[in-house]
Amino acid sequence: MKVFSGERFGRAHVLRLDRGDDLIESVESMIKSAGIRNAAVVSGIGTFSECVMHMVMTTGFPPVERFERWEDKPLELSALSGVIADGKAHLHMVVSDHERAYSGHVERGCKILYLGEVVVAEIEGLRFHRERNAEGILELTEGD
């Protein structure tokens, strides 16, 4: 285990997503335009007409992942959270249809149906990034 500590939350950003916007592309655009380096995605809600996520399917190594795709399917985005390290977002979400809920890693191709709202809080005094460990797994590491 490794703990990373910042001084406090800094600027807060609320992103409004409109019909047809891609979730990842929009978050990446906001990160770039606002100059965000290290932050927490603390909230995200909305609806999707298309969605792509992946989830881990095994406990062995290397991990086996399954990609789920929905096209022309109304989904509720009930939760979105993640970490932005060195300007790169790692996001997970919970979505549901009228029968089930699904959870996994956000991929490109999540298109807003009616609305989307994402809240990002910058973390001051914290510098970290992701790099691969000896097993090839991405992990947070201190420094720029």
N, C-alpha and C positions, 0 to 999 in steps of 0.2 A: 504494500500500500504506500502511496505517496500523497501528501497533502500539499495543495497550492493555496496560498493565502494572499488575498488582495487587501488593499486599505479600506475600500468602500465602493459602493456602486456609484458610477459617474452618470453620464448622460443616459437618458432613456429614450428609446426610439419606438414609435408605434407606426407600423407599416399597414396601410390599407391596400388590400388586393382586390382587383376588380375582375369581373367576368372574363375568363379566358387567360388570365395571368398564370404563369408557371410559378409555383411556390419557390423552388430552389433558385431559379433565375432571378426572381424578384428579391429574395433575401441576399443573394450574392451581389446584386446591383446596389442594394442599400448599404451593404458592408463596404463596398468600394467607394461609393459616393460620400459616405459619412466618415470614411477613414477609420473604421472600427478594426481594432487589432484583437482584443481579448474581451469577451462578453459572455453573458448567459442569455439564451432564448428562454424567457420565463413564461410565455403564454402564446398560444396560437389556437384560433378557432375558425370555423368557416364551413364551406361546402365545396365538394369537388364533383366535376363531371367526368374526369379521368384521374386515375391514381396509379402510381407504381411504388412499391415498397419491397424490401427484401428482409428476410428473417433467417436466423440460424436454425438449421434442422437437425444437427448432430452435436454431441459433446466431444467427439474425437477431433484429432488434428490431422490435416488441415480441416477447418470447418466447411461443412456443406451448407450452401445457402439456397433458399427458394425465393424466386421472384414472383410476386403477385401483381397482376395487372387488371385494372378495371377500365373499360372504355364505354362511354355513353351510359354511365351508371351513376345515379345520384348517391353520394356518400357524405356523411357528416364528419367533419374534422373536429373531434372532441378534445384533443390535447396535442400540443406540439411543444417539445422542449429540446434543449441541446446546449452545446458549448461551441463558441467561436474562439478558436485558438490561432493566433498569428494571421487573422483575417480569413480563416477557412472554417466553414460551418460543418458541424456533425449533428444531424437532427434525427430525432425519432418521433413517431406520431401514433395516435390511436384514431382510427376511423371506424365508422359503422354504417351498415345498411339497415333495412328494417328488420333483419333477423339476427345479425351477428356483429361482433366487434373484432377488429383486426389491429395488430400492433407490429411495428417494425421500423426499419431504417428508411428514411425518406430518399427517394430517387427522383431524377428528372422525369417530367411527364405528369406531375400532379397539377391539373388545371382547375382553376377556380370556377365554380358553377354560378353562385350568386354573390358571395362575399368571402373575404378572408381578412383576418386581423392578426398581426404578429407583434409581440412586444419583446424588445431586446434591451437589456441593461448592461452597459459597459462596466467592467471591473477595473478600477484604478489600482495602480501599483502591482499589477500582476502581468508577468511576461512568460508565456509558455507557447509551445508548438507541439505538433505531433511528428513522431518519427517511428520507424519500424524497429522493433526489438529483434533479438537473435532468431526468434521463431517467425518473424515477418508480420507480427501483429502491430498495428498502429497503437501507440500509447502517448499520453501527454508527457512532455519533458519540459523542464524549466529552461528559460532563456529565449532569446529572439530567434 
